[in-house]
Amino acid sequence: MNDRASDMQQIGLVGAGTIGVGWAAYFLARGLDVTAWDPDAAAREAFADRVAADMRTLGAEPRRPRLAESQAQAVAEAQLVVENAPESIALKRRLLRELQEAAPARALIASSTSSLRHSDIAGEVADPSRVVIAHPFNPPHLVPLVELYGPAPEVVQRLAGFYRRIGKQPVVMRKEMVGHIANRLSSALWREALYLLQEGVASVEEIDRAVTAGPGRRWAIQGPFLTYHLGGGRGGIRHYLDHLGPSQEYRWASLGEPIMDEVFKQRIVEGVNAATRGQEVVPLVERRDAMLVALQRLPEDDDAKENY
């Protein structure tokens, strides 16, 4: 693969927090050019070192991104603008308008929003068709998923092709939805995990282990539909739905909704501190990233990725 064959070589990146750092590291590791900006001087100062650290995690020789002197300068020559601002509708609406005004007319704008809809944030831009939701799963330099949604199918497909060329696995949404796909699925699991904790069924550590030692082992290689298809034995998903579907409905009826008051929030914090044995966040992140790198080194099933 020749990444330089892409028609989007120049990346303008706005927002130099965790997501922006991960995106910059990934783009640079793939041979693309990155010019970045963040309104926070401290974020700009730490940006290059943080990008270098993520590139080393990828096993890539660190390259320095260019730091712009203004937001407009960061996107002035961009073919793709990647916006990583906080999850505020008002902020993103204003920012996307400013970015489209400052960027070249043919530039696409990709918003990394994790929950907001295209219709929430693109209402003030002159050409909404050139703004696409492109939500990465954190950390973006190590997790291949990118969820895409936009009102112009040809623009979305062009962006999907770009992400595929640089090694990502884009999923194109047919309609917009709050939280997109992966975060909605994650939120459903998180809500039930909290409910189990609140009901005293198990500790934080035990609930996490029930995921990592159980269904999480399968989820790294197959999603929920394929999981239940195989769970149906030789009869596949039809057999599962006919014979075990009622057991799912029985469980759905008992799923709960936690009450997030201050007392319960403190219980969550204490449970996480106990589960992590008081470790700081940084070494936990490093361990997670090392394991994600190890997963990436496993051979991929290209037939399953393309045909299922």
N, C-alpha and C positions, 0 to 999 in steps of 0.2 A: 504493500500500500504506500502510495506517495501522498502524504498529507498536503504537500505543496500544490498538488493538482486541484485542491479544493478552491472554489471561487470565493471562499471566505477565509482569507489569510490574515487580515488585519482585525484584531479583536479590540474593541474599546470596552473596558470593564469599569463599571461605576458601582462602588461599594466594596470596601476592602476588609470586610469582616471575615468570619470563618468560611462562609460560602464563596466569597470573592477570592480568598486566598487559595482555596481548593481548586476552583475553576482556573485561576491563573496558572497554578502549578501543572494542571492537566494540559491546558492549551500549550504552554511552553514545552512540555515534555513531548508533545506531538508536533513540534516544529513550527507552531503558529507564533505570531507576533502579538504581544499584549501591551497595551497602554492603559494605565489604571488611574483612578481618582477616587478619593474619599474626602468628604468635608471635614473629617476628624484628623487633625494633624498627627495625633499619636498613632492612629491606624496607618496613615501614610508612612510614618517613620519606621514602623515595625514590619511593613508589608513585605519588602524584599527578603528579609531574613525568614519570615514565616513561609513564604513561597518556596524558598530554597530548602527548608526543612521538609515540606511536603513533597518536593521533587526528589529528595533523597529517599523518602519513604517509597516512592514509585520506582526507585532504582535508576533514576535519570540524573544526568549531569546537570547541576543547577545552572539556570540561565536567569539573568536579571530582567524583570519586566521594566518597561519604561514608566516612570511616574510623571503624570501630566501636572501642569501648573494650574489647571482649572478643569472643571467638568467639561466645558465646551471643547477644550483642547484634547481631552481624552477620547472624544468620539469624532473629532473633525475628519479623520481619514479612515474611520472604521467601516468595514464591510458587515460586521456583526457587532452590535452593542449588547452587552450582557449586564442587566440591571439586577443588583443584589441589595436593594434598600430594605429597611424594616417593613414589617407587615402592617402598613397603614394605608388605607384607601386614599385618603387625601394626599398623603405624601407621594404615593406612586402615581396618582393621576397627574399631579403637577410635574413630577420628575420625568415621566414618559413623554409629556408634551415638550418639555425642555430638550430632552434627548433627541426627539425626532426633528425638532427645529435646528439643532446644532449638527446633527450627523448628515452625511451625504444622502441625497434623495433616495438612492437605491438601497441604503443600508437597512437591514432587518434589526429589530429590537427584540431580544429575548428576556423575559422577566422570570426571575428565579422564585417568584412567589410560591409559598408552600401551601396556601389555602385560598387565596383570593381568586375570583373569577375574572376572565377577560373583560366582561361587561362591567365589572366593578372598577377597573383601573384604566381602561383605554378610552374613556369617554371624552377626554379633552384633546386627544391627538388628532392631527389633520387627516391621517390615513391609518385607521385602525387595522387594516388588513396587513400592515407591515409590522405589527406588534403581535408576538406569539408568547403564550405561556410556555416556558421551558424549565420545568421544575426538576432539579436534580435531587437525588436522595443523598443525605449527608453521611459521610464526607464525599463531596462530588468527585474528588480525584481518585477515589477507590471503589465507589459503587457505580455500576454501569448504567443504571436506570436514568432516563430523562423522560418526563411526561410532557407531552405537547398538546396545546390547543390553540386554535386561532380561527377567525372567520373565513379565511381564504385558503381552501384546501391545497392549492398549488404552492402557496408560500410555506405552509406547514410541511408539505412533502419535501420541498427543497431543503428546509432546515433539518428534517429527519434524515435526509441523505447526507447532509454535512455531519451530523452526529454519528451516523453509522461509519462514515469514512474515518473518523478519528477514534473509533473503537467503542463508542457508547451503544446502548441498546434502547432506542427511543420507542415509546408507546404513544400512539396518536389517539386522542380522545375524540369520540364522535359528537359529544355534547359537553358543554362546560358543567362543572360540578364543584361546589365548595370542597376544598381539600383534595381535589383531583381523585386519583385512584389509590395510590399506595398509602397516603396519609389517612384516608378514610378507613382502609383496612387496619392500619396500625392503631387508629383511634378506637376502633371497635374492640380490639384486643386490650388496649390500655384501660378502657373504661371497665371491662370485666375484671382485669387484674386488680384494679382499685377496689371494685366491689368485693372481690374475694378477700382482700386485705381488711376492708372495713367490717366484713361479716365474721372475721376471725377464723377463716378457713385455713389459712397458712400464712407464713411470714413472707416478707419481701424476698428474701433469699430463696425460699422454697418455691414461690410463684415463678421467679425468674428461672430456676432450675427446671421446673415443669415445662417451660418453653424450650430452653436450650438443649435439654437432654431428651426432649420428646419431639413435638411437631417441628421445632426449629431445625432439627437435623434434616427433615424432609424438605422444608421450605427453601433451603438453599439450592435445591435441584428441581423442585416442582411446585407449582402453585396450587391453590385450593381445588380447582376443577380437576386437574390431573390426579391430585391426591385421592379424591373421592372416586374418580374413575378406576384407579387401581385398587381402591378399597372395596370395589364391587366384585373383585375376583374375576373369573373368566367372563362373567356377564357384564363387566364394566359398569359404567355410570347408570345405565338403565336398571340393572339389577340393584345397584345401591339405592337409587331413588325409590324403587318399588318396595324393597325389603327393609332398608335402614333409614329411609327418609323420615318416617314418623318419629324415630328416635331423635333426629335433629330438631323437629318441631317441639318435641317434649323438652329438650334443653333450651331452645329459644324462649319458651314460655317462662323459664326460670331466670333468664339473664336479668341482671340488675343495673341500677344506676346509682353510683356513689354520691353521697352528699359532701361536697367539697367545702366544709367549714374549716376554721382555723385549727380546731382541735385535731381534725383528721389530717390536715396538711402537716402539722407537727409530727403526727404519727408516721406519715410517709417519710419525712426527713429522717426521723430516728431509725426507721426500718432500713432505709438505704445506707445510712452511716454504719449500721450494724452489719449489713451484707457486704459492704466494701472494706470492713475492718479499719475504718478511719483513713484509708488511702486517699491521697490527693487526686484531683481530677486528671492532671497531666499524665501520670504513669498509667492510669486506666485507659486514657485515649491512646497512648502509645501501644499498649497491649492490644486494644481493639484493632488499631491500624495494622499491626504486625499480622494479626490473624486474618484480616481482610486481604492483605497482600498474599498470604499463603493460600487463601481460597482462589484468588485470581490465577495462581500458578497451576491449579488443577486443569487438566484438559477439558475443553468445552465440548458439549455435544451439539455440533453445528446443525445437524439434522433436526434435533428437537427444537433448537432456537428458531429455526426458519420455518418449520412445518407445523408447529403446534401453537 
